[in-house]
């Protein structure tokens, strides 16, 4: 069983390549833990 697990989504330029790498594994599912407050990539603080 292949799955991808990650922490805070973040908004840095390193995030999209990490998502691309994880998706290349064709995971059955993915888990995201941590702070999802900025899931749309926009800090509203």
PQR file with spaces between the fields and no chain letter, atoms N, CA, C, O and H, PARSE charges and radii, in Angstrom:
ATOM       1  N    UNK     1       0.854   -1.164    0.000 -0.4000 1.5000
ATOM       2  CA   UNK     1       0.000    0.000    0.000 -0.0000 2.0000
ATOM       3  C    UNK     1       0.900    1.227    0.000  0.5500 1.7000
ATOM       4  O    UNK     1       1.777    1.358    0.853 -0.5500 1.4000
ATOM       5  N    UNK     2       0.688    2.102   -0.933 -0.4000 1.5000
ATOM       6  CA   UNK     2       1.464    3.338   -1.023 -0.0000 2.0000
ATOM       7  C    UNK     2       0.595    4.513   -0.609  0.5500 1.7000
ATOM       8  O    UNK     2      -0.529    4.675   -1.084 -0.5500 1.4000
ATOM       9  H    UNK     2      -0.024    1.995   -1.627  0.4000 1.0000
ATOM      10  N    UNK     3       1.141    5.337    0.294 -0.4000 1.5000
ATOM      11  CA   UNK     3       0.445    6.557    0.685 -0.0000 2.0000
ATOM      12  C    UNK     3       1.464    7.649    0.894  0.5500 1.7000
ATOM      13  O    UNK     3       2.646    7.378    1.108 -0.5500 1.4000
ATOM      14  H    UNK     3       2.054    5.206    0.680  0.4000 1.0000
ATOM      15  N    UNK     4       1.003    8.888    0.832 -0.4000 1.5000
ATOM      16  CA   UNK     4       1.857   10.052    1.049 -0.0000 2.0000
ATOM      17  C    UNK     4       1.403   10.738    2.334  0.5500 1.7000
ATOM      18  O    UNK     4       0.206   10.900    2.572 -0.5500 1.4000
ATOM      19  H    UNK     4       0.043    9.108    0.658  0.4000 1.0000
ATOM      20  N    UNK     5       2.354   11.132    3.146 -0.4000 1.5000
ATOM      21  CA   UNK     5       2.055   11.805    4.408 -0.0000 2.0000
ATOM      22  C    UNK     5       2.897   13.056    4.483  0.5500 1.7000
ATOM      23  O    UNK     5       4.080   13.031    4.143 -0.5500 1.4000
ATOM      24  H    UNK     5       3.326   11.001    2.953  0.4000 1.0000
ATOM      25  N    UNK     6       2.304   14.151    4.923 -0.4000 1.5000
ATOM      26  CA   UNK     6       3.041   15.394    5.032 -0.0000 2.0000
ATOM      27  C    UNK     6       2.624   16.193    6.243  0.5500 1.7000
ATOM      28  O    UNK     6       1.671   15.852    6.944 -0.5500 1.4000
ATOM      29  H    UNK     6       1.343   14.171    5.199  0.4000 1.0000
ATOM      30  N    UNK     7       3.357   17.259    6.471 -0.4000 1.5000
ATOM      31  CA   UNK     7       3.057   18.127    7.599 -0.0000 2.0000
ATOM      32  C    UNK     7       2.406   19.407    7.123  0.5500 1.7000
ATOM      33  O    UNK     7       1.548   19.386    6.241 -0.5500 1.4000
ATOM      34  H    UNK     7       4.131   17.536    5.901  0.4000 1.0000
ATOM      35  N    UNK     8       2.811   20.509    7.699 -0.4000 1.5000
ATOM      36  CA   UNK     8       2.240   21.805    7.319 -0.0000 2.0000
ATOM      37  C    UNK     8       2.390   22.011    5.809  0.5500 1.7000
ATOM      38  O    UNK     8       3.432   21.706    5.231 -0.5500 1.4000
ATOM      39  H    UNK     8       3.508   20.526    8.415  0.4000 1.0000
ATOM      40  N    UNK     9       1.343   22.529    5.188 -0.4000 1.5000
ATOM      41  CA   UNK     9       1.363   22.745    3.746 -0.0000 2.0000
ATOM      42  C    UNK     9       2.370   23.831    3.384  0.5500 1.7000
ATOM      43  O    UNK     9       3.129   23.666    2.429 -0.5500 1.4000
ATOM      44  H    UNK     9       0.496   22.777    5.658  0.4000 1.0000
ATOM      45  N    UNK    10       2.393   24.912    4.109 -0.4000 1.5000
ATOM      46  CA   UNK    10       3.336   25.988    3.848 -0.0000 2.0000
ATOM      47  C    UNK    10       3.039   26.729    2.560  0.5500 1.7000
ATOM      48  O    UNK    10       2.135   26.352    1.814 -0.5500 1.4000
ATOM      49  H    UNK    10       1.776   25.046    4.885  0.4000 1.0000
ATOM      50  N    UNK    11       3.787   27.768    2.303 -0.4000 1.5000
ATOM      51  CA   UNK    11       3.576   28.571    1.098 -0.0000 2.0000
ATOM      52  C    UNK    11       4.882   28.823    0.355  0.5500 1.7000
ATOM      53  O    UNK    11       4.932   29.684   -0.523 -0.5500 1.4000
ATOM      54  H    UNK    11       4.521   28.074    2.909  0.4000 1.0000
ATOM      55  N    UNK    12       5.935   28.091    0.689 -0.4000 1.5000
ATOM      56  CA   UNK    12       7.228   28.332    0.039 -0.0000 2.0000
ATOM      57  C    UNK    12       7.279   27.685   -1.339  0.5500 1.7000
ATOM      58  O    UNK    12       6.437   26.855   -1.680 -0.5500 1.4000
ATOM      59  H    UNK    12       5.894   27.391    1.402  0.4000 1.0000
ATOM      60  N    UNK    13       8.265   28.071   -2.115 -0.4000 1.5000
ATOM      61  CA   UNK    13       8.430   27.533   -3.467 -0.0000 2.0000
ATOM      62  C    UNK    13       8.854   26.068   -3.475  0.5500 1.7000
ATOM      63  O    UNK    13       8.801   25.421   -4.521 -0.5500 1.4000
ATOM      64  H    UNK    13       8.949   28.746   -1.839  0.4000 1.0000
ATOM      65  N    UNK    14       9.273   25.534   -2.330 -0.4000 1.5000
ATOM      66  CA   UNK    14       9.678   24.125   -2.276 -0.0000 2.0000
ATOM      67  C    UNK    14       8.482   23.181   -2.173  0.5500 1.7000
ATOM      68  O    UNK    14       8.637   21.975   -2.366 -0.5500 1.4000
ATOM      69  H    UNK    14       9.316   26.060   -1.480  0.4000 1.0000
ATOM      70  N    UNK    15       7.303   23.700   -1.877 -0.4000 1.5000
ATOM      71  CA   UNK    15       6.126   22.847   -1.679 -0.0000 2.0000
ATOM      72  C    UNK    15       5.628   22.193   -2.975  0.5500 1.7000
ATOM      73  O    UNK    15       5.419   20.980   -2.977 -0.5500 1.4000
ATOM      74  H    UNK    15       7.177   24.680   -1.720  0.4000 1.0000
ATOM      75  N    UNK    16       5.426   22.933   -4.078 -0.4000 1.5000
ATOM      76  CA   UNK    16       4.924   22.273   -5.299 -0.0000 2.0000
ATOM      77  C    UNK    16       5.785   21.099   -5.783  0.5500 1.7000
ATOM      78  O    UNK    16       5.226   20.070   -6.163 -0.5500 1.4000
ATOM      79  H    UNK    16       5.596   23.918   -4.076  0.4000 1.0000
ATOM      80  N    UNK    17       7.127   21.209   -5.786 -0.4000 1.5000
ATOM      81  CA   UNK    17       7.921   20.039   -6.198 -0.0000 2.0000
ATOM      82  C    UNK    17       7.732   18.834   -5.262  0.5500 1.7000
ATOM      83  O    UNK    17       7.768   17.689   -5.711 -0.5500 1.4000
ATOM      84  H    UNK    17       7.581   22.045   -5.478  0.4000 1.0000
ATOM      85  N    UNK    18       7.532   19.094   -3.969 -0.4000 1.5000
ATOM      86  CA   UNK    18       7.291   17.992   -3.035 -0.0000 2.0000
ATOM      87  C    UNK    18       5.960   17.305   -3.339  0.5500 1.7000
ATOM      88  O    UNK    18       5.864   16.079   -3.282 -0.5500 1.4000
ATOM      89  H    UNK    18       7.503   20.025   -3.605  0.4000 1.0000
ATOM      90  N    UNK    19       4.935   18.097   -3.663 -0.4000 1.5000
ATOM      91  CA   UNK    19       3.640   17.526   -4.019 -0.0000 2.0000
ATOM      92  C    UNK    19       3.738   16.727   -5.317  0.5500 1.7000
ATOM      93  O    UNK    19       3.135   15.662   -5.446 -0.5500 1.4000
ATOM      94  H    UNK    19       5.013   19.093   -3.709  0.4000 1.0000
ATOM      95  N    UNK    20       4.493   17.244   -6.264 -0.4000 1.5000
ATOM      96  CA   UNK    20       4.672   16.535   -7.534 -0.0000 2.0000
ATOM      97  C    UNK    20       5.375   15.200   -7.306  0.5500 1.7000
ATOM      98  O    UNK    20       4.993   14.185   -7.888 -0.5500 1.4000
ATOM      99  H    UNK    20       4.983   18.110   -6.159  0.4000 1.0000
ATOM     100  N    UNK    21       6.399   15.207   -6.461 -0.4000 1.5000
ATOM     101  CA   UNK    21       7.123   13.967   -6.134 -0.0000 2.0000
ATOM     102  C    UNK    21       6.179   12.956   -5.487  0.5500 1.7000
ATOM     103  O    UNK    21       6.155   11.789   -5.878 -0.5500 1.4000
ATOM     104  H    UNK    21       6.710   16.032   -5.989  0.4000 1.0000
ATOM     105  N    UNK    22       5.409   13.398   -4.509 -0.4000 1.5000
ATOM     106  CA   UNK    22       4.482   12.496   -3.816 -0.0000 2.0000
ATOM     107  C    UNK    22       3.433   11.946   -4.787  0.5500 1.7000
ATOM     108  O    UNK    22       3.083   10.769   -4.707 -0.5500 1.4000
ATOM     109  H    UNK    22       5.428   14.346   -4.192  0.4000 1.0000
ATOM     110  N    UNK    23       2.931   12.776   -5.698 -0.4000 1.5000
ATOM     111  CA   UNK    23       1.916   12.295   -6.633 -0.0000 2.0000
ATOM     112  C    UNK    23       2.494   11.311   -7.642  0.5500 1.7000
ATOM     113  O    UNK    23       1.763   10.484   -8.187 -0.5500 1.4000
ATOM     114  H    UNK    23       3.215   13.733   -5.763  0.4000 1.0000
ATOM     115  N    UNK    24       3.805   11.390   -7.898 -0.4000 1.5000
ATOM     116  CA   UNK    24       4.428   10.461   -8.839 -0.0000 2.0000
ATOM     117  C    UNK    24       4.434    9.027   -8.308  0.5500 1.7000
ATOM     118  O    UNK    24       4.621    8.080   -9.072 -0.5500 1.4000
ATOM     119  H    UNK    24       4.399   12.062   -7.456  0.4000 1.0000
ATOM     120  N    UNK    25       4.233    8.871   -7.020 -0.4000 1.5000
ATOM     121  CA   UNK    25       4.177    7.531   -6.418 -0.0000 2.0000
ATOM     122  C    UNK    25       2.818    6.872   -6.621  0.5500 1.7000
ATOM     123  O    UNK    25       2.638    5.705   -6.272 -0.5500 1.4000
ATOM     124  H    UNK    25       4.081    9.640   -6.399  0.4000 1.0000
ATOM     125  N    UNK    26       1.853    7.613   -7.187 -0.4000 1.5000
ATOM     126  CA   UNK    26       0.489    7.125   -7.381 -0.0000 2.0000
ATOM     127  C    UNK    26      -0.078    6.568   -6.074  0.5500 1.7000
ATOM     128  O    UNK    26      -0.492    5.410   -6.012 -0.5500 1.4000
ATOM     129  H    UNK    26       1.999    8.560   -7.471  0.4000 1.0000
ATOM     130  N    UNK    27      -0.092    7.409   -5.020 -0.4000 1.5000
ATOM     131  CA   UNK    27      -0.547    6.919   -3.715 -0.0000 2.0000
ATOM     132  C    UNK    27      -2.037    6.580   -3.697  0.5500 1.7000
ATOM     133  O    UNK    27      -2.839    7.185   -4.408 -0.5500 1.4000
ATOM     134  H    UNK    27       0.245    8.350   -5.070  0.4000 1.0000
ATOM     135  N    UNK    28      -2.377    5.619   -2.883 -0.4000 1.5000
ATOM     136  CA   UNK    28      -3.775    5.246   -2.686 -0.0000 2.0000
ATOM     137  C    UNK    28      -4.511    6.361   -1.938  0.5500 1.7000
ATOM     138  O    UNK    28      -5.693    6.607   -2.181 -0.5500 1.4000
ATOM     139  H    UNK    28      -1.725    5.127   -2.305  0.4000 1.0000
ATOM     140  N    UNK    29      -3.797    7.033   -1.024 -0.4000 1.5000
ATOM     141  CA   UNK    29      -4.367    8.153   -0.291 -0.0000 2.0000
ATOM     142  C    UNK    29      -3.244    9.025    0.241  0.5500 1.7000
ATOM     143  O    UNK    29      -2.077    8.634    0.214 -0.5500 1.4000
ATOM     144  H    UNK    29      -2.837    6.833   -0.827  0.4000 1.0000
ATOM     145  N    UNK    30      -3.597   10.199    0.720 -0.4000 1.5000
ATOM     146  CA   UNK    30      -2.633   11.118    1.310 -0.0000 2.0000
ATOM     147  C    UNK    30      -3.142   11.632    2.642  0.5500 1.7000
ATOM     148  O    UNK    30      -4.346   11.786    2.848 -0.5500 1.4000
ATOM     149  H    UNK    30      -4.544   10.517    0.742  0.4000 1.0000
ATOM     150  N    UNK    31      -2.211   11.894    3.541 -0.4000 1.5000
ATOM     151  CA   UNK    31      -2.527   12.451    4.855 -0.0000 2.0000
ATOM     152  C    UNK    31      -1.772   13.754    5.016  0.5500 1.7000
ATOM     153  O    UNK    31      -0.592   13.841    4.677 -0.5500 1.4000
ATOM     154  H    UNK    31      -1.233   11.769    3.374  0.4000 1.0000
ATOM     155  N    UNK    32      -2.443   14.759    5.527 -0.4000 1.5000
ATOM     156  CA   UNK    32      -1.789   16.036    5.806 -0.0000 2.0000
ATOM     157  C    UNK    32      -2.067   16.384    7.254  0.5500 1.7000
ATOM     158  O    UNK    32      -3.220   16.538    7.656 -0.5500 1.4000
ATOM     159  H    UNK    32      -3.402   14.689    5.802  0.4000 1.0000
ATOM     160  N    UNK    33      -1.008   16.507    8.033 -0.4000 1.5000
ATOM     161  CA   UNK    33      -1.148   16.903    9.423 -0.0000 2.0000
ATOM     162  C    UNK    33      -0.641   18.317    9.598  0.5500 1.7000
ATOM     163  O    UNK    33      -0.042   18.891    8.689 -0.5500 1.4000
ATOM     164  H    UNK    33      -0.071   16.382    7.706  0.4000 1.0000
ATOM     165  N    UNK    34      -0.878   18.861   10.739 -0.4000 1.5000
ATOM     166  CA   UNK    34      -0.361   20.196   11.017 -0.0000 2.0000
ATOM     167  C    UNK    34      -1.375   21.284   10.762  0.5500 1.7000
ATOM     168  O    UNK    34      -2.575   21.024   10.674 -0.5500 1.4000
ATOM     169  H    UNK    34      -1.365   18.396   11.478  0.4000 1.0000
ATOM     170  N    UNK    35      -0.895   22.490   10.644 -0.4000 1.5000
ATOM     171  CA   UNK    35      -1.705   23.695   10.532 -0.0000 2.0000
ATOM     172  C    UNK    35      -2.224   23.853    9.102  0.5500 1.7000
ATOM     173  O    UNK    35      -1.438   24.041    8.174 -0.5500 1.4000
ATOM     174  H    UNK    35       0.080   22.701   10.715  0.4000 1.0000
ATOM     175  N    UNK    36      -3.531   23.777    8.925 -0.4000 1.5000
ATOM     176  CA   UNK    36      -4.139   23.957    7.608 -0.0000 2.0000
ATOM     177  C    UNK    36      -4.736   25.354    7.450  0.5500 1.7000
ATOM     178  O    UNK    36      -5.519   25.594    6.531 -0.5500 1.4000
ATOM     179  H    UNK    36      -4.170   23.624    9.679  0.4000 1.0000
ATOM     180  N    UNK    37      -4.372   26.266    8.334 -0.4000 1.5000
ATOM     181  CA   UNK    37      -4.965   27.606    8.308 -0.0000 2.0000
ATOM     182  C    UNK    37      -4.664   28.361    7.022  0.5500 1.7000
ATOM     183  O    UNK    37      -5.432   29.243    6.638 -0.5500 1.4000
ATOM     184  H    UNK    37      -3.736   26.071    9.080  0.4000 1.0000
ATOM     185  N    UNK    38      -3.564   28.035    6.348 -0.4000 1.5000
ATOM     186  CA   UNK    38      -3.181   28.742    5.140 -0.0000 2.0000
ATOM     187  C    UNK    38      -3.247   27.812    3.932  0.5500 1.7000
ATOM     188  O    UNK    38      -2.428   27.920    3.019 -0.5500 1.4000
ATOM     189  H    UNK    38      -2.941   27.318    6.660  0.4000 1.0000
ATOM     190  N    UNK    39      -4.211   26.905    3.924 -0.4000 1.5000
ATOM     191  CA   UNK    39      -4.297   25.889    2.862 -0.0000 2.0000
ATOM     192  C    UNK    39      -4.432   26.496    1.471  0.5500 1.7000
ATOM     193  O    UNK    39      -4.071   25.855    0.483 -0.5500 1.4000
ATOM     194  H    UNK    39      -4.875   26.816    4.666  0.4000 1.0000
ATOM     195  N    UNK    40      -4.947   27.727    1.375 -0.4000 1.5000
ATOM     196  CA   UNK    40      -5.076   28.350    0.067 -0.0000 2.0000
ATOM     197  C    UNK    40      -3.824   29.149   -0.296  0.5500 1.7000
ATOM     198  O    UNK    40      -3.789   29.801   -1.339 -0.5500 1.4000
ATOM     199  H    UNK    40      -5.241   28.247    2.177  0.4000 1.0000
ATOM     200  N    UNK    41      -2.797   29.104    0.555 -0.4000 1.5000
ATOM     201  CA   UNK    41      -1.553   29.782    0.272 -0.0000 2.0000
ATOM     202  C    UNK    41      -1.541   31.267    0.588  0.5500 1.7000
ATOM     203  O    UNK    41      -0.574   31.958    0.270 -0.5500 1.4000
ATOM     204  H    UNK    41      -2.825   28.574    1.403  0.4000 1.0000
ATOM     205  N    UNK    42      -2.600   31.767    1.209 -0.4000 1.5000
ATOM     206  CA   UNK    42      -2.694   33.195    1.521 -0.0000 2.0000
ATOM     207  C    UNK    42      -2.732   33.377    3.032  0.5500 1.7000
ATOM     208  O    UNK    42      -3.624   32.867    3.711 -0.5500 1.4000
ATOM     209  H    UNK    42      -3.386   31.205    1.467  0.4000 1.0000
ATOM     210  N    UNK    43      -1.753   34.110    3.546 -0.4000 1.5000
ATOM     211  CA   UNK    43      -1.722   34.415    4.977 -0.0000 2.0000
ATOM     212  C    UNK    43      -2.674   35.581    5.231  0.5500 1.7000
ATOM     213  O    UNK    43      -2.545   36.641    4.618 -0.5500 1.4000
ATOM     214  H    UNK    43      -1.029   34.524    2.994  0.4000 1.0000
ATOM     215  N    UNK    44      -3.628   35.380    6.135 -0.4000 1.5000
ATOM     216  CA   UNK    44      -4.638   36.395    6.406 -0.0000 2.0000
ATOM     217  C    UNK    44      -4.514   36.958    7.821  0.5500 1.7000
ATOM     218  O    UNK    44      -5.505   37.404    8.398 -0.5500 1.4000
ATOM     219  H    UNK    44      -3.733   34.519    6.633  0.4000 1.0000
ATOM     220  N    UNK    45      -3.312   36.939    8.379 -0.4000 1.5000
ATOM     221  CA   UNK    45      -3.110   37.325    9.759 -0.0000 2.0000
ATOM     222  C    UNK    45      -3.076   38.736   10.052  0.5500 1.7000
ATOM     223  O    UNK    45      -2.907   39.122   11.209 -0.5500 1.4000
ATOM     224  H    UNK    45      -2.507   36.577    7.910  0.4000 1.0000
